[in-house]
């Protein structure tokens, strides 16, 4: 029976959990590809997400001032190109010199890159919050299912529909890229063994560039989806997303893109459902501890099954 319990659980916890999981999944894809192919944890990935969202907002604002209103998903396309350029420049000047160095040096370089990007965004756009697109979150109540005399009313804002649809399109496109294209197969080969891939004639540098391109597109989409959901741009949002995205990548298995998608959905649902009042009227956990849920899952996986649920790479 579709009572108050079901209505509240689905509309205010389950669906938001799936939305958050989609955002985590797209962010975790870039992290897991970078870790699997380049063998280092890119701490600047969250800031790349954030910069992509700011660039999208800027493109929308410029064209809006000229009288051309763009949907965020349309403005996301040119913003992704700019983010890809930023990714490639970052790799060329900050990561490539450390390619043969110890992993810790590349990790520290990525941490420094994180601070550089955040500071640059604060200088260009300012440190204050910016409203993304007023009015995009207007709810559209729809009767999603009707079984007998049971009506299931699901409140689904337009922004959530776009987020779900965009995530599905990107995940399907990624699957096609990795399984049906030559560069995708080369990426999987380099992930398994860079030296063996190089011996067999695979252009490893080209694979690395493709990895940054895929990661840049997914990171931009994740950043835009996040601000579509929250309606706020802020310079610390990328850093706050970093831990849940790493938790999603580790849960699914490092180097396993589909594992990252699954891990992102699990982390997103776990965070939202942890605040549901399962016993009595009080939430199981305070909403302020949501990030702690992701951290707990990550630590447990690292102890119990470091290769992740889909048997990814462990170091």
C-alpha positions as CSV (number, residue, x, y, z in Angstrom):
1,X,0.0,0.0,0.0
2,X,1.3,3.4,-1.0
3,X,1.1,5.1,2.4
4,X,3.0,8.0,3.9
5,X,6.0,5.7,4.6
6,X,6.4,4.7,1.0
7,X,5.8,8.2,-0.3
8,X,8.4,9.8,2.0
9,X,11.0,7.0,1.6
10,X,10.9,6.9,-2.3
11,X,10.6,10.7,-3.0
12,X,12.8,12.1,-0.3
13,X,15.5,9.4,0.3
14,X,15.6,6.8,-2.4
15,X,15.4,9.0,-5.5
16,X,17.8,11.6,-4.1
17,X,20.1,8.7,-3.2
18,X,20.1,7.5,-6.8
19,X,20.7,11.1,-8.1
20,X,23.7,11.5,-5.8
21,X,24.9,8.0,-6.8
22,X,24.8,9.0,-10.5
23,X,27.0,12.0,-9.7
24,X,29.4,9.9,-7.7
25,X,29.5,7.3,-10.5
26,X,30.5,9.8,-13.2
27,X,33.2,11.2,-10.9
28,X,34.5,7.8,-9.9
29,X,34.8,6.8,-13.6
30,X,37.5,9.3,-14.1
31,X,39.3,8.4,-10.9
32,X,39.2,4.7,-11.6
33,X,40.5,5.1,-15.2
34,X,43.3,7.4,-14.0
35,X,44.3,5.0,-11.2
36,X,44.0,2.0,-13.5
37,X,46.0,3.4,-16.4
38,X,48.3,6.0,-15.0
39,X,48.8,4.3,-11.6
40,X,48.2,7.2,-9.3
41,X,45.4,8.8,-7.3
42,X,44.4,12.1,-8.9
43,X,43.4,14.4,-6.0
44,X,42.7,17.2,-8.5
45,X,39.8,15.4,-10.0
46,X,37.2,17.1,-7.7
47,X,38.5,20.5,-8.7
48,X,38.3,19.6,-12.3
49,X,34.6,18.8,-11.7
50,X,34.2,22.1,-10.0
51,X,35.9,24.1,-12.8
52,X,33.7,22.3,-15.4
53,X,30.6,23.5,-13.5
54,X,31.9,27.1,-13.4
55,X,32.8,27.1,-17.1
56,X,29.3,25.8,-17.9
57,X,27.7,28.5,-15.8
58,X,29.9,31.1,-17.5
59,X,29.0,30.0,-21.0
60,X,25.3,30.1,-20.0
61,X,25.7,33.5,-18.5
62,X,27.5,35.0,-21.6
63,X,25.0,33.6,-24.1
64,X,22.1,34.5,-21.8
65,X,23.3,38.1,-21.8
66,X,23.2,37.9,-25.6
67,X,19.6,36.7,-25.5
68,X,20.3,33.0,-26.1
69,X,19.2,30.8,-23.2
70,X,21.0,27.5,-23.1
71,X,20.1,24.4,-21.1
72,X,22.9,23.3,-18.8
73,X,23.3,20.0,-20.7
74,X,23.9,22.0,-23.9
75,X,26.4,24.4,-22.3
76,X,28.1,21.3,-20.9
77,X,29.4,20.4,-24.4
78,X,31.7,23.4,-24.9
79,X,32.6,23.4,-21.2
80,X,33.8,19.8,-21.6
81,X,36.1,20.8,-24.4
82,X,37.7,23.5,-22.2
83,X,38.0,21.0,-19.3
84,X,39.7,18.5,-21.7
85,X,42.2,21.2,-22.7
86,X,42.8,21.8,-19.0
87,X,43.3,18.1,-18.3
88,X,45.7,17.7,-21.2
89,X,47.7,20.8,-20.2
90,X,47.8,19.5,-16.6
91,X,49.1,16.2,-17.7
92,X,51.7,17.7,-20.1
93,X,53.2,20.2,-17.7
94,X,52.6,18.7,-14.2
95,X,52.2,14.9,-14.5
96,X,54.2,13.8,-17.5
97,X,57.6,14.9,-16.0
98,X,56.9,12.5,-13.1
99,X,55.7,9.6,-15.2
100,X,58.8,7.4,-14.4
101,X,59.1,8.8,-10.8
102,X,57.8,7.2,-7.6
103,X,54.0,7.2,-7.3
104,X,54.1,9.5,-4.2
105,X,55.6,12.3,-6.3
106,X,52.8,12.2,-8.8
107,X,50.2,12.1,-6.0
108,X,51.8,15.2,-4.4
109,X,51.8,16.9,-7.8
110,X,48.1,16.2,-8.1
111,X,47.5,17.6,-4.6
112,X,49.3,20.8,-5.6
113,X,47.3,20.9,-8.8
114,X,44.1,20.7,-6.7
115,X,45.1,23.8,-4.7
116,X,46.2,25.7,-7.9
117,X,42.9,25.1,-9.7
118,X,40.8,26.0,-6.6
119,X,42.8,29.2,-6.1
120,X,42.5,30.1,-9.8
121,X,38.7,29.6,-9.7
122,X,38.5,31.8,-6.5
123,X,40.5,34.5,-8.2
124,X,38.4,34.4,-11.5
125,X,34.9,33.9,-10.1
126,X,35.3,34.8,-6.5
127,X,35.0,32.8,-3.3
128,X,31.3,33.4,-2.7
129,X,28.4,31.0,-3.7
130,X,26.8,31.5,-7.1
131,X,23.2,30.5,-7.9
132,X,23.3,28.2,-10.9
133,X,19.9,28.4,-12.7
134,X,16.9,29.7,-10.7
135,X,13.8,27.8,-11.4
136,X,15.2,24.6,-12.9
137,X,14.2,22.6,-9.9
138,X,10.4,23.1,-10.1
139,X,8.9,19.7,-9.1
140,X,6.6,17.9,-11.5
141,X,4.4,15.4,-9.6
142,X,3.5,12.5,-11.9
143,X,1.6,9.3,-11.3
144,X,4.4,6.8,-12.2
145,X,2.7,3.5,-11.6
146,X,-0.8,2.3,-10.9
147,X,-1.4,-1.3,-9.8
148,X,-5.0,-2.2,-9.0
149,X,-6.2,0.4,-6.5
150,X,-2.6,1.4,-5.4
151,X,-1.5,4.7,-6.8
152,X,2.2,5.4,-6.6
153,X,2.9,9.2,-6.7
154,X,6.5,10.0,-7.4
155,X,7.8,13.6,-7.3
156,X,10.4,13.8,-10.0
157,X,11.8,17.3,-10.8
158,X,13.0,17.9,-14.3
159,X,16.6,18.2,-13.1
160,X,16.5,14.6,-11.8
161,X,15.1,13.2,-15.1
162,X,17.9,15.0,-17.0
163,X,20.5,13.7,-14.5
164,X,19.3,10.1,-14.9
165,X,19.1,10.3,-18.7
166,X,22.5,12.0,-19.0
167,X,24.2,9.4,-16.8
168,X,22.7,6.5,-18.7
169,X,23.8,8.0,-22.1
170,X,27.4,8.6,-20.8
171,X,27.7,5.1,-19.3
172,X,26.3,3.4,-22.4
173,X,28.7,5.5,-24.6
174,X,31.6,4.6,-22.2
175,X,30.7,0.9,-22.6
176,X,30.7,1.2,-26.3
177,X,34.0,3.0,-26.3
178,X,35.8,0.4,-24.1
179,X,34.4,-2.7,-25.7
180,X,33.8,-1.8,-29.4
181,X,36.5,0.7,-30.4
182,X,40.2,0.3,-31.0
183,X,41.2,3.0,-28.5
184,X,39.0,1.5,-25.8
185,X,40.6,-1.9,-26.2
186,X,44.0,-0.2,-26.1
187,X,43.0,1.5,-22.8
188,X,42.0,-1.9,-21.3
189,X,45.3,-3.4,-22.5
190,X,47.4,-0.5,-20.9
191,X,45.4,-0.9,-17.7
192,X,46.3,-4.6,-17.6
193,X,50.0,-4.1,-18.4
194,X,51.6,-0.9,-19.8
195,X,54.9,-2.5,-20.7
196,X,53.3,-5.4,-22.5
197,X,51.0,-3.0,-24.3
198,X,53.9,-0.9,-25.4
199,X,55.8,-3.9,-26.7
200,X,52.8,-5.0,-28.8
201,X,52.8,-1.6,-30.5
202,X,50.1,0.3,-28.6
203,X,50.7,4.1,-28.4
204,X,50.7,4.5,-24.6
205,X,50.8,8.3,-24.9
206,X,47.7,8.3,-27.1
207,X,45.9,6.0,-24.6
208,X,46.8,8.4,-21.7
209,X,45.4,11.3,-23.7
210,X,42.2,9.4,-24.3
211,X,42.0,8.6,-20.6
212,X,42.1,12.3,-19.8
213,X,39.5,13.1,-22.5
214,X,37.1,10.5,-21.1
215,X,37.8,11.6,-17.5
216,X,37.3,15.2,-18.5
217,X,33.9,14.6,-20.1
218,X,32.7,12.5,-17.1
219,X,34.1,15.0,-14.6
220,X,32.3,18.0,-16.3
221,X,29.1,16.1,-16.4
222,X,29.3,15.2,-12.7
223,X,30.0,18.8,-11.8
224,X,27.1,20.1,-13.8
225,X,24.8,17.5,-12.5
226,X,25.8,18.3,-9.0
227,X,25.0,22.0,-9.4
228,X,21.8,21.2,-11.2
229,X,20.8,19.3,-8.1
230,X,22.0,21.7,-5.5
231,X,21.5,24.9,-7.5
232,X,24.7,26.3,-6.0
233,X,28.2,26.8,-7.3
234,X,31.0,27.0,-4.7
235,X,34.7,26.5,-4.8
236,X,34.8,23.8,-2.2
237,X,32.2,21.5,-3.7
238,X,34.8,19.4,-5.7
239,X,36.9,18.7,-2.5
240,X,33.7,17.6,-0.7
241,X,33.0,15.1,-3.5
242,X,36.5,13.7,-3.5
243,X,36.1,11.2,-0.7
244,X,32.8,9.7,-1.8
245,X,34.1,9.3,-5.4
246,X,37.3,7.6,-4.2
247,X,35.1,5.3,-2.0
248,X,32.9,4.5,-5.0
249,X,36.0,3.7,-7.1
250,X,37.5,1.4,-4.4
251,X,34.1,-0.3,-3.7
252,X,33.7,-1.1,-7.4
253,X,37.3,-2.0,-8.0
254,X,40.1,0.2,-9.2
255,X,40.3,0.1,-13.0
256,X,36.7,-1.2,-13.4
257,X,34.5,1.6,-14.9
258,X,31.3,-0.4,-14.5
259,X,32.4,-1.1,-10.9
260,X,32.8,2.6,-10.4
261,X,29.2,3.1,-11.6
262,X,27.9,0.5,-9.2
263,X,30.0,1.8,-6.4
264,X,28.8,5.3,-7.0
265,X,25.1,4.2,-6.8
266,X,25.8,2.2,-3.6
267,X,27.6,5.1,-1.9
268,X,24.9,7.6,-2.9
269,X,22.1,5.4,-1.6
270,X,24.0,4.5,1.6
271,X,24.5,8.2,2.4
272,X,20.9,9.2,1.8
273,X,19.3,6.2,3.5
274,X,21.6,6.5,6.5
275,X,19.6,9.7,7.4
276,X,16.2,7.9,7.1
277,X,14.3,7.4,10.4
278,X,14.3,3.6,10.3
279,X,13.5,3.5,14.0
280,X,11.1,6.1,15.5
281,X,11.1,9.6,14.2
282,X,14.8,10.4,14.6
283,X,17.2,9.8,11.6
284,X,19.5,6.8,11.9
285,X,22.4,9.1,11.5
286,X,22.6,12.9,11.4
287,X,22.8,14.2,7.8
288,X,26.1,15.9,8.9
289,X,27.6,12.4,9.0
290,X,26.8,11.4,5.4
291,X,30.4,11.7,4.3
292,X,31.4,9.5,7.3
293,X,29.3,6.7,5.7
294,X,31.3,6.8,2.5
295,X,34.6,6.9,4.6
296,X,33.4,3.9,6.6
297,X,32.6,1.9,3.5
298,X,35.9,2.7,1.9
299,X,37.9,1.7,5.0
300,X,35.9,-1.6,5.3
301,X,36.5,-2.4,1.7
302,X,40.3,-1.7,1.9
303,X,40.5,-4.0,4.9
304,X,38.2,-6.8,3.8
305,X,38.4,-6.8,0.0
306,X,41.0,-4.2,-1.3
307,X,40.4,-5.3,-4.9
308,X,36.8,-4.2,-4.7
309,X,33.5,-6.0,-5.6
310,X,34.5,-6.4,-9.2
311,X,38.1,-7.6,-8.6
312,X,39.9,-4.5,-9.7
313,X,43.5,-3.7,-9.2
314,X,45.0,-3.5,-5.7
315,X,48.3,-1.9,-4.9
